[in-house]
Amino acid sequence: MNIENILTDKIVQGFKEIYNLTIDKPELQATRKDFEGDVTLVVFPYVKQLRKNPKEVAETIGQYLKENVPDIKDYNVVGGFLNLVIDDAHYTRFLNDIYADKNYGLTPAKNEKAMMVEYSSPNTNKPLHLGHIRNNLLGHSISEIYKATGKPVIKTQIINDRGIHICKSMLAWQKFGAGETPESSGLKGDKLAGKYYVKFDQEYKKQIAELKAQGLSEEEAKKQAPILLEAQEMLRKWEAKDPEVMELWHKMNHWVYKGFDQTYKDLGVSFDKNYYESETYLLGKKVVEEGLKKGIFFQKEDGSVWADLSAEGLDEKLLLRGDGTSVYMTQDIGTAIKRFEDFDIDSHIYVVGNEQDYHFQVLFLILKKLGYDWADKLYHLSYGMVELPHGKMKSREGTVVDADDLMEEMTNTAREISQELGKLEGYSDEEKERLYRIIGLGALKYYILKVDPKRTIMFDPKKSIDFQGNTGPFIQYTYARIQSILRKAQDLRSQDYAIEVLHPKEKEVIKQLELFPSVIANAANQQNPGVIANYVYDLVKAYNSFYQSVPILAADSKNEQIFRVKLSEKVGDTIQNGFKLLGIEVPERM
């Protein structure tokens, strides 16, 4: 059992028995390097209630723990800090207990209701870009982290396959495409759709300039540009199920879905269920119309339907336009209801950028007004944008970092650096290419996921692929080093050891291993994969310090060799398990 759990139970028990004081989870932390000890209890939170001197409370609890916890070898008190010295036997026993468990830290699935995690949610008028990469990596990792706590998870996406933006891409292809297809152009289908979305914007701007030259204001020109009016008419025809428009829509969406599937495969993410806005918006419209009849919503003179949220400190929110067409909010209302009808889930997490904070605040409030009890079980995992040195990305202007291109660039960078280091003798070309991709994508994923989701990221591909410091390749290299040791020590891994006294560096590594289950729980509670990423980095730092300080295969005794090999193996397993939660592969050789 984890020493922190043992101590927590006994500390709570001690305060109750000695002082008749019921306390919550005590504040435990690693003992500072300049004091003797392994774990420190902070007693300051309790002295006010007890009306006693902090040092006296620490001494009393310290003595109680020494008498009641066999693994406590000694203790010392510094002010209100109780420093506990843990016997080496606890750490050797702990390593022995977890050694054979390849899934150490990962809780098997519990028999309980699932949660749903929505991420990606692309539009079918353009390819995925760098912002989508952060979204997909966060959604996938959060799903895996919750699974590691035993929580069943259903991964889903809503594909935004209808609306004015989709019609813009369709119309531009119809007007300027000359029958171009993914096969004839050599472009992935999503890239081809994106090409014509950019083409629409170019033509739209040209028409605005022409109308302004004729004397219209910019606002008037934007509304009256012929190509925009055509796109709006196409949307109305789509909602009326016009055969010609529907045929074009099905054809272009088919191209885009094939492109998305390839990008998802390359990125290593997947979904259990897809929802389509073209299907869920109808349910949303029906619910809004019913809400209007019940007086939950109101209608303006132009026929548009609105939700009045002013009593809740918000404003009025449009739900249906005057011409009867729906908006994103309408679709999201329908999608949320459909999901709780389709699955027996107890909660739902939306992984969406912080630009949509207000949208989800409104969505959750509207669903609550509609009387859905599960509206309190909806959460928005809001994350910061990914920025570039040259500024914000804009899809309609074509100034985006394409997801496929970025993954390819990362692989190429890994190839260049690996070739410079010259450590791949004996690899086939196929093995080299696979390794370059593992390193490149590992660098990309780690760089993005190690940052708290709430923070904005300034993405720098070169920094992300450094083989030193807090990077994916640095951690992957340590894993590969451990596998090299294990290949040389196959015979030692099945043997037993007897160790009484640990080297301080060995002890530090095992302390890090002990933290892994609680780190996973913290990452789930905080909805932050960075907790896992930075833990793995700390584990790797502790291991590398151990590796550089003590011999492993050349240790003085057979017992030490066996113990250090097994310790190395468990670190490797934990790196692999931690990186699996981030969707990152680890190479056997590097």
C-alpha positions as CSV (number, residue, x, y, z in Angstrom):
1,M,0.0,0.0,0.0
2,N,1.2,3.5,-0.8
3,I,2.9,5.1,2.2
4,E,0.8,8.3,1.8
5,N,-2.4,6.3,2.2
6,I,-1.1,4.5,5.2
7,L,0.0,7.7,6.9
8,T,-3.3,9.5,6.0
9,D,-5.4,6.8,7.7
10,K,-3.2,6.8,10.8
11,I,-2.9,10.6,11.1
12,V,-6.7,11.0,11.0
13,Q,-7.0,8.2,13.6
14,G,-4.3,9.8,15.8
15,F,-6.0,13.2,15.9
16,K,-9.2,11.6,16.8
17,E,-7.8,9.4,19.6
18,I,-5.5,12.0,21.1
19,Y,-7.4,15.2,20.6
20,N,-10.9,14.0,19.8
21,L,-10.5,16.1,16.6
22,T,-12.0,15.0,13.3
23,I,-9.8,16.2,10.4
24,D,-10.1,16.0,6.6
25,K,-7.3,14.6,4.5
26,P,-4.0,15.8,6.1
27,E,-1.6,17.9,4.2
28,L,1.4,15.7,3.3
29,Q,4.3,16.7,1.2
30,A,7.8,15.5,0.3
31,T,10.4,16.5,2.9
32,R,12.6,19.4,1.9
33,K,16.1,18.3,0.8
34,D,17.8,20.2,3.7
35,F,16.0,18.2,6.4
36,E,16.1,14.5,7.3
37,G,12.9,12.7,6.2
38,D,10.8,11.4,3.4
39,V,7.3,12.7,4.1
40,T,6.3,15.8,6.0
41,L,3.0,16.5,7.8
42,V,2.0,20.2,8.1
43,V,0.3,20.6,11.4
44,F,-0.5,24.4,11.3
45,P,-4.1,23.9,10.0
46,Y,-5.0,22.2,13.3
47,V,-3.3,24.2,16.0
48,K,-5.9,27.0,16.1
49,Q,-8.7,24.5,16.9
50,L,-6.5,22.7,19.4
51,R,-5.1,25.9,20.9
52,K,-1.7,24.3,21.3
53,N,1.8,25.0,20.2
54,P,2.6,23.7,16.7
55,K,5.8,22.0,17.8
56,E,4.0,20.2,20.6
57,V,1.3,18.9,18.3
58,A,3.9,17.7,15.8
59,E,5.8,15.9,18.5
60,T,2.7,14.2,19.9
61,I,1.5,13.0,16.5
62,G,5.1,12.0,15.5
63,Q,5.4,9.8,18.6
64,Y,1.9,8.3,17.9
65,L,2.8,7.5,14.3
66,K,6.2,5.9,15.3
67,E,4.4,3.6,17.7
68,N,1.6,2.7,15.3
69,V,3.2,2.6,11.8
70,P,5.9,0.0,11.6
71,D,7.4,1.6,8.5
72,I,8.3,4.8,10.3
73,K,11.9,4.6,11.3
74,D,12.2,8.0,13.0
75,Y,10.9,11.5,13.0
76,N,11.9,15.1,13.7
77,V,10.1,18.3,14.2
78,V,10.9,21.7,12.6
79,G,8.4,24.3,13.8
80,G,5.0,23.1,12.7
81,F,6.4,20.5,10.3
82,L,6.6,16.9,11.2
83,N,9.3,15.1,9.1
84,L,8.9,11.3,8.9
85,V,11.7,9.0,8.0
86,I,10.4,5.9,6.2
87,D,12.2,2.6,6.6
88,D,13.9,1.4,3.4
89,A,12.1,-1.9,3.8
90,H,8.8,-0.2,2.9
91,Y,10.2,0.9,-0.5
92,T,11.7,-2.5,-1.4
93,R,8.5,-4.2,-0.4
94,F,6.5,-1.7,-2.4
95,L,8.6,-2.3,-5.6
96,N,8.3,-6.1,-5.1
97,D,4.5,-5.8,-4.7
98,I,4.0,-3.8,-8.0
99,Y,6.7,-5.4,-10.0
100,A,4.6,-8.0,-11.8
101,D,1.7,-5.6,-12.5
102,K,2.2,-4.3,-16.0
103,N,-0.9,-2.1,-15.5
104,Y,0.3,-0.6,-12.2
105,G,-1.6,2.6,-11.6
106,L,-4.4,1.8,-14.0
107,T,-7.8,0.9,-12.4
108,P,-9.9,-1.7,-14.2
109,A,-13.2,-0.5,-15.6
110,K,-15.9,-0.2,-12.9
111,N,-19.5,-1.4,-13.3
112,E,-21.1,2.1,-13.4
113,K,-22.6,4.6,-15.7
114,A,-20.3,6.0,-18.4
115,M,-19.3,9.6,-19.0
116,M,-19.3,11.0,-22.5
117,V,-16.4,13.1,-23.8
118,E,-16.9,15.2,-27.0
119,Y,-14.0,16.5,-28.9
120,S,-12.8,17.4,-32.4
121,S,-16.2,18.6,-33.8
122,P,-14.9,19.7,-37.2
123,N,-16.7,21.6,-39.9
124,T,-16.9,19.9,-43.3
125,N,-15.6,22.9,-45.2
126,K,-12.0,22.7,-44.3
127,P,-9.2,20.3,-43.1
128,L,-8.2,20.0,-39.5
129,H,-5.5,22.4,-38.3
130,L,-3.2,23.0,-35.4
131,G,-6.1,24.2,-33.1
132,H,-7.9,20.9,-33.9
133,I,-4.7,19.0,-32.9
134,R,-4.8,20.5,-29.4
135,N,-8.5,19.8,-29.2
136,N,-8.1,16.1,-30.3
137,L,-5.1,15.4,-28.1
138,L,-6.9,16.9,-25.0
139,G,-10.1,15.0,-25.7
140,H,-8.4,11.7,-26.4
141,S,-6.1,12.0,-23.3
142,I,-8.8,13.1,-20.9
143,S,-10.8,10.1,-22.1
144,E,-7.9,7.7,-21.4
145,I,-7.2,9.3,-18.0
146,Y,-10.8,8.8,-16.9
147,K,-10.6,5.2,-18.1
148,A,-7.5,4.8,-16.0
149,T,-9.5,5.7,-12.9
150,G,-12.0,2.9,-13.8
151,K,-14.6,5.2,-15.3
152,P,-16.3,3.9,-18.5
153,V,-16.0,6.6,-21.2
154,I,-17.8,7.1,-24.6
155,K,-15.8,9.2,-27.0
156,T,-17.8,11.2,-29.5
157,Q,-17.7,14.1,-31.9
158,I,-20.3,16.3,-33.5
159,I,-19.6,16.8,-37.2
160,N,-20.8,20.2,-38.3
161,D,-21.9,19.2,-41.7
162,R,-24.5,21.9,-42.4
163,G,-24.8,25.7,-42.3
164,I,-23.7,28.7,-44.2
165,H,-20.0,27.9,-44.0
166,I,-20.6,24.5,-45.6
167,C,-22.6,26.1,-48.4
168,K,-19.8,28.6,-49.0
169,S,-17.4,25.8,-49.8
170,M,-20.0,24.0,-51.9
171,L,-21.0,27.1,-53.9
172,A,-17.4,28.0,-54.6
173,W,-16.7,24.5,-55.9
174,Q,-19.8,24.6,-58.0
175,K,-18.9,28.0,-59.5
176,F,-15.1,27.6,-59.9
177,G,-14.2,23.9,-59.4
178,A,-14.6,22.7,-63.0
179,G,-15.4,19.2,-61.7
180,E,-12.1,18.9,-59.7
181,T,-12.1,15.9,-57.4
182,P,-9.6,14.5,-54.9
183,E,-8.6,11.9,-57.5
184,S,-8.1,14.4,-60.3
185,S,-6.2,16.9,-58.1
186,G,-4.3,14.5,-55.8
187,L,-5.6,16.5,-52.8
188,K,-7.2,14.9,-49.7
189,G,-10.9,15.6,-49.8
190,D,-10.9,17.8,-46.7
191,K,-8.1,19.9,-48.3
192,L,-10.0,20.2,-51.5
193,A,-13.1,21.5,-49.6
194,G,-10.9,23.9,-47.7
195,K,-9.4,25.2,-51.0
196,Y,-12.9,26.3,-52.1
197,Y,-13.8,27.8,-48.8
198,V,-10.8,30.1,-49.2
199,K,-11.8,30.7,-52.8
200,F,-15.3,31.8,-51.7
201,D,-13.7,34.4,-49.3
202,Q,-11.5,35.8,-52.0
203,E,-14.4,36.2,-54.4
204,Y,-16.6,37.6,-51.5
205,K,-14.0,40.3,-50.7
206,K,-13.7,41.2,-54.4
207,Q,-17.4,41.7,-54.7
208,I,-17.5,43.8,-51.5
209,A,-14.8,46.1,-53.0
210,E,-16.8,46.4,-56.2
211,L,-20.0,47.3,-54.3
212,K,-18.2,49.9,-52.1
213,A,-16.9,51.5,-55.3
214,Q,-20.5,51.8,-56.4
215,G,-21.2,53.9,-53.3
216,L,-22.5,51.3,-50.8
217,S,-21.2,51.3,-47.2
218,E,-19.0,48.4,-46.1
219,E,-21.8,47.0,-44.0
220,E,-24.3,47.2,-46.9
221,A,-21.7,45.7,-49.3
222,K,-21.1,42.7,-47.0
223,K,-24.8,42.0,-46.8
224,Q,-25.5,42.5,-50.5
225,A,-22.6,40.7,-52.1
226,P,-24.1,38.4,-54.7
227,I,-22.0,35.4,-53.8
228,L,-23.1,35.6,-50.2
229,L,-26.8,35.9,-51.2
230,E,-26.3,32.8,-53.4
231,A,-24.8,30.9,-50.4
232,Q,-27.8,31.9,-48.2
233,E,-30.2,30.7,-50.9
234,M,-28.2,27.4,-51.1
235,L,-28.7,26.9,-47.3
236,R,-32.4,27.5,-47.6
237,K,-32.5,24.9,-50.5
238,W,-30.5,22.5,-48.4
239,E,-33.0,22.8,-45.5
240,A,-35.8,22.2,-48.1
241,K,-34.0,19.1,-49.2
242,D,-33.5,20.3,-52.8
243,P,-32.2,17.2,-54.8
244,E,-29.4,19.0,-56.6
245,V,-28.0,20.7,-53.5
246,M,-28.3,17.5,-51.5
247,E,-26.4,15.6,-54.1
248,L,-23.5,18.1,-54.1
249,W,-23.6,18.1,-50.3
250,H,-23.3,14.3,-50.0
251,K,-20.5,14.2,-52.6
252,M,-18.3,16.9,-50.9
253,N,-19.0,15.6,-47.4
254,H,-17.9,12.1,-48.5
255,W,-14.6,13.6,-49.7
256,V,-14.1,15.4,-46.4
257,Y,-14.9,12.4,-44.2
258,K,-12.3,10.3,-45.9
259,G,-9.7,13.0,-45.4
260,F,-10.7,13.4,-41.7
261,D,-10.4,9.6,-41.1
262,Q,-6.9,9.6,-42.4
263,T,-5.9,12.5,-40.2
264,Y,-7.4,10.9,-37.1
265,K,-5.6,7.7,-37.9
266,D,-2.3,9.5,-38.2
267,L,-2.9,11.4,-35.0
268,G,-3.8,8.3,-33.1
269,V,-7.3,9.3,-32.0
270,S,-10.7,7.7,-32.4
271,F,-14.4,7.9,-31.6
272,D,-17.0,5.5,-30.4
273,K,-19.9,7.5,-31.9
274,N,-20.3,10.2,-34.4
275,Y,-23.2,12.7,-34.4
276,Y,-24.0,14.9,-37.4
277,E,-25.5,18.4,-37.1
278,S,-27.6,17.7,-40.2
279,E,-29.5,15.2,-38.1
280,T,-29.5,16.7,-34.6
281,Y,-30.5,20.3,-35.6
282,L,-34.0,19.0,-36.5
283,L,-34.5,17.8,-32.9
284,G,-33.2,21.1,-31.7
285,K,-35.7,23.0,-33.8
286,K,-38.5,20.8,-32.5
287,V,-37.5,21.4,-28.8
288,V,-37.2,25.1,-29.4
289,E,-40.6,25.3,-31.0
290,E,-42.1,23.3,-28.0
291,G,-40.3,25.7,-25.6
292,L,-41.9,28.6,-27.4
293,K,-45.3,27.2,-26.9
294,K,-44.7,26.7,-23.2
295,G,-43.5,30.3,-22.8
296,I,-39.9,29.3,-22.1
297,F,-38.8,31.3,-25.2
298,F,-40.3,34.3,-27.0
299,Q,-40.7,35.4,-30.6
300,K,-39.8,38.7,-32.1
301,E,-41.7,40.5,-34.9
302,D,-39.6,39.1,-37.6
303,G,-40.5,35.6,-36.5
304,S,-37.1,34.8,-34.9
305,V,-37.2,32.8,-31.6
306,W,-35.1,33.9,-28.6
307,A,-34.3,32.9,-25.0
308,D,-34.4,35.7,-22.5
309,L,-31.5,35.0,-20.0
310,S,-31.4,38.6,-18.5
311,A,-32.7,37.3,-15.1
312,E,-29.6,35.1,-14.9
313,G,-27.3,38.0,-15.7
314,L,-26.9,37.2,-19.4
315,D,-28.6,38.6,-22.5
316,E,-31.1,37.4,-25.1
317,K,-29.9,34.5,-27.2
318,L,-31.1,33.7,-30.8
319,L,-32.4,30.1,-31.3
320,L,-34.2,30.3,-34.6
321,R,-33.8,32.9,-37.3
322,G,-36.8,34.7,-38.8
323,D,-36.7,32.5,-41.9
324,G,-36.9,29.4,-39.7
325,T,-33.3,28.3,-40.1
326,S,-31.4,27.2,-37.0
327,V,-28.2,28.4,-35.4
328,Y,-25.4,26.4,-33.6
329,M,-27.2,26.7,-30.3
330,T,-30.2,25.0,-31.8
331,Q,-28.1,22.1,-33.0
332,D,-26.3,21.8,-29.6
333,I,-29.6,21.6,-27.8
334,G,-30.7,18.8,-30.0
335,T,-27.4,17.0,-29.8
336,A,-27.3,17.1,-26.0
337,I,-30.8,15.6,-25.8
338,K,-30.1,12.9,-28.3
339,R,-26.9,11.8,-26.5
340,F,-28.7,11.3,-23.2
341,E,-31.5,9.4,-25.0
342,D,-29.0,7.2,-26.9
343,F,-26.7,6.4,-23.9
344,D,-27.1,5.7,-20.2
345,I,-24.5,8.3,-19.2
346,D,-24.1,10.3,-16.0
347,S,-22.1,13.2,-17.3
348,H,-20.8,14.9,-20.4
349,I,-17.6,16.8,-21.0
350,Y,-17.3,19.2,-24.0
351,V,-13.7,19.8,-25.0
352,V,-14.0,23.1,-26.8
353,G,-11.7,26.2,-26.9
354,N,-12.3,29.2,-24.5
355,E,-13.7,31.3,-27.3
356,Q,-16.9,29.3,-26.7
357,D,-17.1,29.9,-22.9
358,Y,-20.2,32.0,-23.2
359,H,-21.8,29.6,-25.7
360,F,-21.7,26.7,-23.2
361,Q,-22.8,28.9,-20.3
362,V,-25.9,29.7,-22.3
363,L,-26.4,26.1,-23.6
364,F,-26.3,24.6,-20.1
365,L,-28.7,27.3,-18.8
366,I,-31.2,26.8,-21.6
367,L,-31.2,23.0,-21.1
368,K,-31.9,23.6,-17.4
369,K,-34.8,25.9,-18.3
370,L,-36.2,23.2,-20.5
371,G,-36.3,20.9,-17.5
372,Y,-33.6,18.4,-18.2
373,D,-32.2,17.2,-14.8
374,W,-28.9,16.1,-16.4
375,A,-28.1,19.7,-17.4
376,D,-26.2,19.9,-14.1
377,K,-23.9,17.1,-15.3
378,L,-22.6,19.0,-18.3
379,Y,-19.1,20.4,-18.2
380,H,-17.0,22.5,-20.5
381,L,-13.3,21.7,-20.6
382,S,-12.3,25.2,-21.8
383,Y,-8.8,25.4,-23.2
384,G,-6.6,28.2,-24.5
385,M,-5.7,28.8,-28.1
386,V,-2.6,27.7,-29.9
387,E,-0.8,30.7,-31.2
388,L,2.0,31.1,-33.8
389,P,4.8,33.6,-34.1
390,H,3.1,35.3,-37.0
391,G,-0.3,35.6,-35.3
392,K,-3.7,34.0,-35.2
393,M,-4.8,31.4,-37.7
394,K,-7.7,32.2,-40.1
395,S,-9.2,29.4,-42.1
396,R,-11.1,31.5,-44.6
397,E,-7.9,33.4,-45.5
398,G,-5.9,30.2,-45.7
399,T,-3.5,31.2,-42.9
400,V,-3.7,28.0,-40.9
401,V,-1.2,25.4,-39.9
402,D,-2.6,22.3,-41.5
403,A,-2.7,19.3,-39.2
404,D,-1.4,16.8,-41.8
405,D,1.4,19.2,-42.9
406,L,2.4,19.8,-39.2
407,M,2.6,16.0,-38.5
408,E,4.7,15.6,-41.6
409,E,7.0,18.5,-40.6
410,M,7.5,17.0,-37.2
411,T,8.4,13.6,-38.7
412,N,10.9,15.3,-41.0
413,T,12.5,17.3,-38.2
414,A,12.9,14.1,-36.2
415,R,14.5,12.5,-39.2
416,E,17.0,15.3,-39.5
417,I,18.0,15.4,-35.9
418,S,18.2,11.6,-35.7
419,Q,20.5,11.4,-38.7
420,E,22.7,14.1,-37.2
421,L,23.0,12.1,-34.0
422,G,23.8,9.0,-36.0
423,K,22.5,6.3,-33.6
424,L,20.4,4.2,-36.0
425,E,23.0,1.7,-37.3
426,G,21.4,-1.6,-38.1
427,Y,17.9,-0.2,-38.7
428,S,16.1,-0.9,-41.9
429,D,14.6,2.0,-43.8
430,E,11.1,1.0,-42.7
431,E,12.2,0.8,-39.0
432,K,13.8,4.3,-39.3
433,E,10.7,5.8,-40.8
434,R,8.5,4.4,-38.1
435,L,10.9,5.7,-35.4
436,Y,11.0,9.2,-37.0
437,R,7.2,9.3,-36.8
438,I,7.1,8.0,-33.2
439,I,9.6,10.7,-32.2
440,G,8.0,13.5,-34.2
441,L,4.5,12.9,-33.1
442,G,5.6,12.2,-29.5
443,A,7.3,15.6,-29.5
444,L,4.2,17.3,-30.9
445,K,1.8,15.6,-28.5
446,Y,4.0,16.1,-25.4
447,Y,4.7,19.8,-26.1
448,I,0.9,20.5,-26.3
449,L,-0.3,18.2,-23.5
450,K,2.3,19.2,-20.9
451,V,0.8,22.7,-20.7
452,D,-2.3,23.3,-18.5
453,P,-5.3,23.3,-20.9
454,K,-6.4,26.8,-19.7
455,R,-3.1,28.4,-20.9
456,T,-2.5,29.6,-24.4
457,I,0.3,27.9,-26.2
458,M,2.9,29.5,-28.4
459,F,3.8,26.6,-30.6
460,D,7.5,26.1,-31.6
461,P,8.2,22.9,-33.5
462,K,12.0,23.1,-33.1
463,K,11.7,23.4,-29.3
464,S,9.3,20.6,-29.0
465,I,11.6,18.1,-30.6
466,D,14.7,18.8,-28.5
467,F,16.3,15.7,-27.1
468,Q,17.1,17.5,-23.8
469,G,14.8,19.0,-21.2
470,N,11.1,18.6,-20.6
471,T,10.2,17.1,-24.1
472,G,8.7,14.0,-25.5
473,P,11.9,12.8,-27.2
474,F,13.9,13.2,-24.0
475,I,11.5,10.9,-22.2
476,Q,11.3,8.5,-25.1
477,Y,15.1,8.3,-25.1
478,T,15.1,7.3,-21.4
479,Y,12.6,4.6,-22.1
480,A,14.7,3.2,-25.0
481,R,17.8,3.3,-22.7
482,I,15.9,1.2,-20.1
483,Q,14.9,-1.3,-22.8
484,S,18.5,-1.6,-23.8
485,I,19.4,-2.5,-20.2
486,L,16.6,-5.1,-20.0
487,R,17.7,-6.8,-23.2
488,K,21.2,-7.2,-21.6
489,A,19.8,-8.5,-18.3
490,Q,17.1,-11.0,-19.3
491,D,18.4,-13.6,-16.9
492,L,18.3,-11.2,-13.9
493,R,14.6,-10.2,-14.3
494,S,13.3,-13.6,-13.2
495,Q,15.5,-13.8,-10.1
496,D,14.7,-12.6,-6.5
497,Y,16.7,-10.1,-4.5
498,A,17.3,-9.3,-0.8
499,I,18.0,-5.6,-0.2
500,E,18.1,-4.0,3.2
501,V,19.6,-0.6,2.6
502,L,18.7,1.6,-0.4
503,H,20.9,4.1,-2.1
504,P,19.3,7.5,-1.7
505,K,18.8,7.7,-5.5
506,E,17.0,4.3,-5.6
507,K,14.7,5.6,-2.9
508,E,13.9,8.7,-4.8
509,V,12.9,6.7,-7.9
510,I,10.6,4.5,-5.8
511,K,9.0,7.5,-4.2
512,Q,8.1,8.8,-7.6
513,L,6.7,5.4,-8.6
514,E,4.5,5.5,-5.5
515,L,2.8,8.7,-6.7
516,F,1.5,7.3,-10.0
517,P,-2.0,6.3,-9.0
518,S,-2.7,9.5,-7.1
519,V,-1.3,11.5,-10.1
520,I,-3.8,9.8,-12.4
521,A,-6.6,10.7,-10.0
522,N,-5.4,14.3,-9.8
523,A,-5.2,14.6,-13.6
524,A,-8.8,13.4,-13.9
525,N,-10.1,15.7,-11.1
526,Q,-8.3,18.7,-12.8
527,Q,-9.1,17.5,-16.3
528,N,-5.5,18.2,-17.1
529,P,-3.2,15.8,-19.0
530,G,-0.3,18.1,-18.1
531,V,-0.4,16.5,-14.6
532,I,0.5,13.2,-16.2
533,A,3.1,14.6,-18.6
534,N,5.0,16.5,-15.9
535,Y,4.9,13.6,-13.5
536,V,6.5,11.3,-16.2
537,Y,9.2,14.0,-16.7
538,D,9.9,14.1,-12.9
539,L,10.1,10.3,-12.8
540,V,12.5,10.3,-15.8
541,K,14.7,13.0,-14.1
542,A,14.8,10.9,-10.9
543,Y,15.7,7.8,-12.9
544,N,18.4,9.5,-14.9
545,S,19.9,10.8,-11.7
546,F,19.9,7.3,-10.3
547,Y,21.3,5.9,-13.6
548,Q,24.2,8.4,-13.5
549,S,25.0,7.8,-9.8
550,V,25.0,4.1,-9.4
551,P,26.1,1.1,-11.6
552,I,23.3,-1.2,-12.6
553,L,24.6,-4.2,-14.5
554,A,28.1,-3.6,-13.0
555,A,26.8,-3.3,-9.4
556,D,28.9,-4.8,-6.6
557,S,26.5,-7.6,-5.7
558,K,24.1,-9.8,-7.5
559,N,21.3,-8.6,-5.3
560,E,22.0,-5.0,-6.3
561,Q,22.1,-5.9,-10.0
562,I,18.7,-7.7,-9.8
563,F,17.1,-4.9,-7.7
564,R,18.3,-2.1,-10.0
565,V,17.3,-4.0,-13.2
566,K,13.8,-4.6,-11.7
567,L,13.6,-1.0,-10.6
568,S,14.5,0.1,-14.2
569,E,11.9,-2.2,-15.7
570,K,9.2,-0.7,-13.4
571,V,10.2,2.8,-14.4
572,G,10.0,1.8,-18.1
573,D,6.5,0.3,-17.5
574,T,5.3,3.5,-15.8
575,I,6.7,5.7,-18.5
576,Q,4.9,3.6,-21.1
577,N,1.6,3.6,-19.1
578,G,1.9,7.4,-18.5
579,F,2.6,8.1,-22.2
580,K,-0.3,5.8,-23.2
581,L,-2.6,8.1,-21.3
582,L,-1.3,11.0,-23.5
583,G,-1.6,9.0,-26.7
584,I,2.2,8.8,-27.1
585,E,4.1,5.8,-28.3
586,V,7.5,4.8,-26.8
587,P,10.3,3.2,-29.0
588,E,12.1,0.0,-28.0
589,R,15.3,1.4,-29.5
590,M,16.4,4.9,-30.3
